[in-house]
Amino acid sequence: SACQAGLGRWYYGDEISGLAQAFLSAGARTVIASLWQTADDYTAQFMAIFYAALRKEKSPVAALAYAQRQAHRAGVEAYYWAPFAAFGNP
């Protein structure tokens, strides 16, 4: 997990360039990254839920959606779980 890994810079005539794009260009099918800085303690809890779901689900996108729904249902403010986004192929 790296804070703001989903952010990048736009270069005219090109795609957005950033860490997520670098992983995709290197062959990763899907990258889960945050769009803004997150709290380390909560991110550790969130990622534990995400990885537990990933072991059961067929795709990283489904596992991310599950972890975000769990956080929402538990009353966690969106600020803590909403920055995580999937890039690439589901």
C-alpha positions in Angstrom: 0.0 0.0 0.0 1.4 3.4 -1.0 -0.5 6.6 -0.4 -1.7 8.4 -3.5 -0.3 5.7 -5.7 -3.3 6.2 -8.0 -2.4 9.8 -8.8 -0.4 10.7 -11.8 0.5 13.6 -14.1 -1.2 14.3 -17.4 1.1 14.7 -20.3 -0.5 16.2 -23.4 -0.8 13.7 -26.1 -0.1 10.8 -23.7 -1.8 8.9 -20.9 -1.7 9.8 -17.2 1.7 8.8 -15.9 2.1 7.5 -12.3 2.8 4.5 -10.2 -0.4 2.7 -11.1 0.3 3.2 -14.8 3.8 2.0 -14.3 2.6 -1.3 -12.8 0.1 -1.7 -15.6 2.7 -1.0 -18.3 5.0 -3.6 -16.6 2.3 -6.2 -17.1 0.0 -6.0 -14.0 -3.6 -6.7 -14.9 -5.1 -4.7 -12.1 -3.7 -2.2 -9.6 -5.4 -1.2 -6.4 -4.2 2.3 -5.4 -5.2 5.2 -3.2 -6.2 8.6 -4.6 -5.2 10.5 -1.5 -3.2 10.0 1.6 -4.7 7.6 4.1 -4.3 6.8 7.7 -1.8 4.0 8.2 -3.7 2.3 11.1 -7.0 2.2 9.2 -5.4 1.2 5.9 -3.8 -1.8 7.6 -7.3 -2.9 8.8 -8.9 -2.2 5.4 -6.2 -4.1 3.6 -6.6 -7.1 5.9 -10.3 -7.2 4.9 -9.4 -6.7 1.2 -6.8 -9.5 1.2 -9.2 -11.9 3.1 -11.8 -11.2 0.4 -9.2 -11.5 -2.3 -8.5 -15.1 -1.2 -12.2 -15.9 -1.6 -13.2 -13.7 -4.6 -12.3 -14.2 -8.2 -11.0 -10.7 -8.9 -9.3 -7.8 -7.1 -12.1 -5.5 -8.1 -14.7 -7.7 -6.4 -12.5 -7.9 -3.3 -12.1 -4.1 -3.2 -15.9 -3.6 -3.6 -16.5 -6.1 -0.7 -14.0 -4.3 1.6 -15.5 -0.9 0.8 -19.1 -2.2 1.5 -17.9 -3.7 4.8 -16.4 -0.4 5.8 -19.5 1.5 4.8 -21.8 -0.8 6.7 -19.6 -0.5 9.8 -20.0 3.2 9.7 -16.5 4.1 8.8 -16.3 7.6 7.2 -15.9 7.4 3.4 -12.7 9.5 3.7 -10.9 6.3 5.0 -12.2 3.7 2.5 -13.2 5.7 -0.6 -9.7 6.7 -1.9 -9.0 3.1 -3.0 -9.6 2.5 -6.6 -9.0 -0.2 -9.2 -7.0 0.5 -12.4 -6.7 -1.8 -15.3 -8.8 -4.8 -16.1 -11.3 -6.1 -13.6 
